[in-house]
Amino acid sequence: MGIQDIIEGKKQWRAHMARVKALPPDYQIVYKEMQRYIFKVGPVDLLDGSLLSGIVDFFEEGVATDRGVLELTGNDVAAFCDDLLKNSRTYADIHQESIGGKPGTAEK
């Protein structure tokens, strides 16, 4: 990754965050909580994928149709995020595999 890639990545991130800041305050709060949750769970392809920008697209559509953010996500935002990530490989899956277990299972 060269310096140009880093600069372009920063430009894209700033443009993405400008879209988030253009959302109504309740949407911004839910987005930031979703972002925090997704960053903790850590899908491996987060930087390569379009998950976060897809969420902003979804929220922008909700604003355009005059719907509340919890009408879109439901009251359990973490469960909504889990549904978004259910087919994504996470760093937790990689760690579980490295210690010999199957992803999504805990050793007893």
C-alpha positions, 0 to 999 in steps of 0.5 A, spaced: 500 500 500 503 506 497 502 513 500 497 514 494 492 509 496 492 511 503 491 518 501 485 516 497 482 511 503 482 517 507 478 521 502 473 516 501 473 515 509 472 523 510 466 523 504 463 517 507 463 520 514 460 527 511 454 522 508 453 520 516 453 527 518 448 529 513 443 524 517 438 526 522 441 526 529 437 519 531 440 516 525 447 518 526 447 515 533 444 509 531 450 509 525 455 510 530 453 505 535 452 500 529 459 502 527 462 501 534 459 494 534 461 492 527 468 494 528 469 490 535 466 484 531 471 485 526 469 482 519 475 480 515 473 484 509 470 490 512 475 495 509 474 491 502 467 491 502 461 496 502 458 494 508 458 501 512 456 505 505 451 500 504 448 502 511 448 509 510 445 508 503 439 504 507 439 510 512 438 515 507 433 511 503 429 511 510 430 518 511 427 520 504 421 516 506 420 519 513 421 513 517 424 513 524 431 509 524 428 504 529 423 502 524 428 500 519 433 496 524 428 494 530 429 495 537 435 490 537 440 494 533 445 489 535 441 483 532 440 487 526 448 488 525 448 480 527 444 479 521 448 483 516 454 480 519 452 472 519 455 470 512 461 474 514 468 471 516 470 475 522 477 475 526 473 471 532 472 465 527 479 465 525 482 465 532 477 460 534 479 456 528 487 457 530 485 454 537 482 448 534 475 449 534 469 450 529 467 458 528 461 460 532 462 454 537 465 455 544 469 449 548 466 447 554 
